[in-house]
Amino acid sequence: MTTSTQQEQSATITERFTSGGVTCHATHVPARSDALTTAAGRPVVVLAHGLAGTVDSGLLPFAEGFADAGLDAFAFDYRGFGASEGSPRQRVRIEDQVADLHAAIDAARALPGVDPDRVALWGVSLAGGHVIRVAAERDDVAAVVAVVPMVDGLAAAAQAAKTHRPTELLRATGRGVRGRIAGRLGLGEVTMPVVAAPGKLGALTLPGAEEDYLAIAGPTWRNVVHADVGLELGGRKPLQLAGQVTAPLLVQIADFDRSAPPQAAANAAFAAKAQVRHYPCDHFDIFAPKPWHGAALQHATSFLSRALAR
């Protein structure tokens, strides 16, 4: 069940829904065109962010583009992040995030004027894997867009080993193990920055990553994450579920992606018989105002408009 508060200045609506007993917040951008509206209502696309991401950190330009094309857009914060409630804060838990995405879909289907049979998923980076998994688990998803998706934790770890010094990886892993033990013993939280300069401690320390993430960071975003994030991501493999996705799927791949291995994304697309778009850029270059944002948005909008048309 959702509650709404109109935000007059931004023409968006703040929605609230419950996941696992926690109140999560979402930004609802109603369709600004009747191009896809039918007697049953308007289609809606649920947007989910990547590692430690928040709605106000790069999602709204995509949501507004979808709204201009005639889709309602429903972008949400995971529990413990951004405007959503939940404790502990800033801790990535895959199962919790997947549960939040399921709950967000249910909330979006219940929006006034929305056609519950035309719900699409859009996920970027870590959530690019989430949307593939959730689409494989449900039969009420009408279309899926996986953007620079992280679909294979082991492949990502192997790629990190090629781009980081062993001492950097050992330091981050050791801090993660210490954080997990401390959490289980109730000894407090061990954290580290989400992004940091090369050679510093952080979840993302590739050259340029700190500048790229800070460029899209909104007021609710915090540059801190629980230190066991690497342990949480290492074993995940939504790639294995890609072949079970029956909804139309678009996979958008950054060919020079240093954060989410592009070959793993291509393997997922092949397994799902998905449509694929390639971009000659890195992971963060699909966010506004980077040059490839416009193409990524236009391709996703065209795909969803076709897939959701009656």
N, C-alpha and C positions, 0 to 999 in steps of 0.2 A: 504494500500500500504506500502511496506517495502523498506528500503534501507539497504545495507549491507557493512560492512568493514571487510576484512579478518584479523584475528588475527593469525599471522604466528606461534608464539611461542606455542600457546595453541591449534591450529587446531580447533578453534571455530570461529563463525561468529557473530558479533554484529548486531542485527536487531533492527529496529525502526518501531513502528506502532502507530496509533492514536486511542485514546479512550476518548470519551467525550471532544474532542478538545485538549487533552493533549498528548504529545509525551511520549510513554512508551518504555523502553528498554528491550530487550530479548537477551539471549545467545542461539545461534543455534549450536547444535553439529550434523553435518551430519552423516548419517549411515556409519559405518566402515566395513560393511559386506553387501553382496548382497543377503543374505539368504531370505529376505522378499521382494525383489524387483521384480516387474512385469513390463509388458509393460506399465502399467498405471503410474508407478513410485514407490516411497518408502512410507511406512507408516510413520506417524509422531505422536509423543506423546507430548502434551502440559503439562508442569509441573508448578504447582502453589503452593506457600508457605503458611505457617500458620501465626500466629499472629506476625506482624511486621517483618516477615522474608524477606530475600533478596536472590537472586540467588546464591550469593557467600557464603551463610550461610547454607550449607548442601545439596543443590540441585544438584550440579555438579557431585558428585559421582554417583547419580542415572541417570542423563542424559548421562554420559559417558558409564554406563553399558547398557543402552538401545541402544546407538549408536553401541556398540560392537555387539549387537544382530541383528543389521540390521534395526533399527528404527532411523529416524531423531528425535532429541530431541529439544524442543523449550521451554526454561525456562525463565520466565519473572518476572519483578518487577512491583508491583502495582503502580499506580500514587501516588506520594508523598513519595515513599520509594525507597531506593537504588539508582540505576542509572537513574530511571525514573524521568521525570519532574513532575510538579504539585505542587500546593499550596492549603491549608496548608500542611506542611510536617508532616509525622509521625502520621497522623490521620486515624484511621480505620473507613471506611464507607462501610458497607456490600454491599449496592447497587452499589457503585462505583467499588468495587472489582469484583463483579459479572459481571458488564459491561466490565471491563478490561479483564476478562477471555473470554467473548464472542468475544471481539475484537482480543485477542490473537489467538483464534481458527481461525478466518477469515484470520489473517496474516499467520498462519502456513499452511493453505490450499493453500495459494498462493505462497509458497516457490517453487523455481525451482526444478523440479524433484520429487516433492511430489505428491502422489496420494491423491487428495482431498476427495476421498470416504473412506479413511482409516485414520481417525484422532481419536486418543485416548486421554483421559484426565487422568492425575495423579495429585492428590491433597493430601496434608498432613495437618493434624490437622484442623485448621479453614478452609483451602481449601479442606479438605476431604468432608466437607459439601457443599462447593461451587460446586465441580464437580458433586455431586449428583443432586443439583438443576439445574445446567446448562444442564446436560444430560437429565433431565426431560423436559426442555424447548426447546430442539433442536431435529431435526430428522436426523442430519448429524454426530452424534457421534458414532463411531464404537465400542468403548470399554472404560471402566472406571475403574480406580483403586483409591479407597479411603483408605488412609493410616492413621491409628490412628485418625479417623475422629471425629470432634466435630459437632454433628448433632442435639443437643438439648440444647439450652441455659439454660433452666430452670433446666434440669438435672445437667448441669455443675455447676450452682449456688448452687444447693442442695448439690452437692459433695464438693464444696468449703466450705460450712457452716460446714461440718464435719471435715475439715482439717485445718481450720483457726480459730483463736480466734475471737469472735464477735467484739471486738474493732478494729481488723485489717480490717474486712469487712466494718464496719461503717466508718472508716477513708477513705478507698478507695472509697466507695460510695459517701461520702460527697464531696470528691475532684472531683469526676466525675460530680456530680450535679453542683458544682461551675463552673467547666470547661464548661459545656453545656450552662449554663446561661451566662457566660462571652462571649462565642462565639456568642450567639444570640444578645448580646448587643454591640458587637464589642469592648469588653474590653480586648482583647488579649487572648492568649492561656494559658491554665493550663495543665501541663504535669506531668508525673511521669515515673520512670524507667519501662522498659519492664520486667526485672528480677531484683530481689534484694534478700538479705538474709532474712531468716525467721524473722518475726516480723518487718521488715522494710516496707516502702511504696513501692508498685510495683504491676504490673499486675500479675506477676508470682513470688510467694515467698515461694513455697514449698521447703523443704530441698533438696538441690542438683540441683534445677532448674537453679539457677544462674550459677553454674559451668557447667552444661550440655549445656546451651545456649551459654555461652561464648566460649565453646570448639569448636563450629561449626561456630561462628561468623566470617564473612569476613570483608574486609576493608570498604565496603559501609554500613555495618549494624550499626545502632545507638541504644544505650540502652535508648531510650526515646519514649514514646507514649502519645498521647493525653489522658487526664485523664478520659474522658467519655467513654473509651473503654468498660468498664463493662456494661454500660447502652446500648451500641450499640449491645452487644452480647447476652444480657439476653433474648430477645424475639425471637431470630432466631430459626427456627426449620425445617431445610431441611429434617429431618426425615419424615415429613409429605408428602414429594414429592417422597420418595424412591420407592414407589409402581408404580410410573409413568415412571420409567427408563426402557426402552426397550432394551438398549444396554447391552451386557455382562458386568457384574460388579463383581469386586473382592474387598472385604472389608478386610483389614488387621488390626487386633485388638490386642492391647497390653493388656494382661489380668490384669496387675497390673497398668494400666494407672491412674494416679492421676490428670491429666489435662483434658482429654476428656473421659467422662464416658464410659467404655467398654460395659455396658449393653445397652445403647442407640445405640451404633454402631451395636451391635448384632440385635437389633430391626429393624434398617434400613436394614440390610442385609436380614433379614427374609422377610420384606415387599417387597423387590426387588427381592426375590428369587436368591440372589447373591451367588457366591462362597465366602468362608470365610477361612482365615488363622489366626491362633492364635499364639501369641508369649508370652512366660512367662517373660515379661519385662515391663518397664515403658515407658512413652510417648517418651522420647528422645532417647531411646535405639535402635531405628531403623536407626539412623543416623550414618554414618562412623565417627570414627573407632569403635563404640560400637559393641559388639559381635553379635547382631541380625541384623545388617545392611546387611550382606551377604545373610542371608536367606530371608529377606524382598525383597531385590533386585532380587534374583534368582526367587522367587515365582512370583513377578510382571512381570519379563521378560518372564517367561514361559507362564503365562496367556496371556500377550499381543501378544506374538508370535503365539499362537494358535488362538486367537480371530481375528488377523489381517492377518493371512495367506490366500492366495488365493488358 
